[in-house]
Every structure is written in C-alpha cells, then in structure tokens.
Amino acid sequence: MAESITAEKLKEQKDEFIIIDVREPDEIPGRQIEDSMNIPLGLAILNARQGKLDDLKGKKIVCHCSAGYRGNIAAEELCKCGFEALNLEGGFEAWNKMAKK
C-alpha cells in the first residue's frame, strides 16, 4: 500500500504537490481539485512505465480517485517506477467533505 496524505494536510501543502486525478474523464465534471491534472489510472500506469511522465520525477505527487482505491494503486505503481507519490486518503470525497467545512 502506498503512503497517504489527508485532505486537510494536502490543503495546507497543496502548492508543494502535483495532483493527478486518476478517475475517468466522465467522473470529473464539476467535481475536481483545482489545478489537478487528469490521467486515468490505466494510462497513468502505462505512461509511467514507458517514461512518458519522467518530467514529474523529483516532484511530490498526490494521486486521487473518488474514494481512494484507484489513487492508492496509481501511487503504488508510480513509486515502483521511481516517483515520489502519495495517495489522497479517502479520495475526492474526503477532499470535497473537507472543503465544505
């Protein structure tokens, strides 16, 4: 399992991270973290393995999906490819809940 970061901690340190949303494009409209980039899970893994994301190496990355499962898979796979990646604990739902407080 990949290391995680809470929504509250990410909000405090957001400028330090590249945020990758690994949900499918149809899951995103109106439900996204500002300044995040969308790379669906399968494509994120493929691109990382093929070196297409190497410009992100050395940067801190947070992966997220809706609830945390796919984000964890993405972060774990990115770490295997030499990236510094974390999973957003609870995914977008945790972020959205925190933002409404």
N, C-alpha and C positions, 0 to 999 in steps of 0.2 A: 504494500500500500504506500502511496506517495504521501509526503508530508502535506499538511493542510494549513490554511490560514483562515481565520474567521472573517466574516463580513465587516465587523467593526474594525479589526486590525487592518484589513485591506483599505477601508475608507481612510484611515489615518495615514497610510503609507502609499496611497494609490499612485502618486507621481513616480514612485520608485519601480513600478512594475509595468510590464507589457501584459495586457489582459487578453487572453484568447478564449473566445466563446466557441465551444465545440458542438453546439447544437446545430441542427439542420436549419437552413435559411427560413423555412416556413414556421419555425418556432419563435422567431425573433421579433417580428414587427411589434413595436410598442413595448417591448419587454427586453431591454438591453442595458448593459452598463455603459455609460458614456465613455467614449474613446476606446472601446474594446474592438478587437478585430474578430470576424467570424471565419473560422476554418473548421468545417465539420470534422468530427472525430476521425473517421477513416482517412480523410485527406490530410489531416494534421500528422497522423502517424506515418503515412506514406511519404509526405514531404520531408519530415524529419529524417526518415531512413535514407532518403535519396539526396540529402544535403541541401534541399531547397529552402530550408529555414535557418541555415548556418549563420546568416546575418544576425540572428537573435541569440546566438551563443554568447555567453558572458553577461547577458542581461537577465534580470529576475523576471520570471514568467509566472502568471497565475492562470490556470485553466479552469473553466467552469462550464457547466451544463445547466439543466433545470434544477436538479436536486443533489448532484454530487457524484453520481456513479460514473458517468462518462468523463467528467472532469478529472476524476481520480485516474481512470485508465489513461487519459491523454497525458497527465502529468507524469505518471509512472513511465510511459513509453518515451516521453521526451527526456526524462532523466537517464534512461538506458542509452539514449543517443548523445549524451554529454551536455544536456541543457540543465539549467538551474530552474526547475519548475515545481510549483506547488499547486494543490487543488483548493478551490474555494469551498470550504466546508458548508454543506447544505445548498450549494449552487446558487443559481439566480434567485430561487425562492427565499433563501436566507438573506441575500442582498436586498431584495425587494421589501422584505419584512423589516429589516434594519432601517431602510430608507424611509419607511412610513412612520417610524417612531418620532 
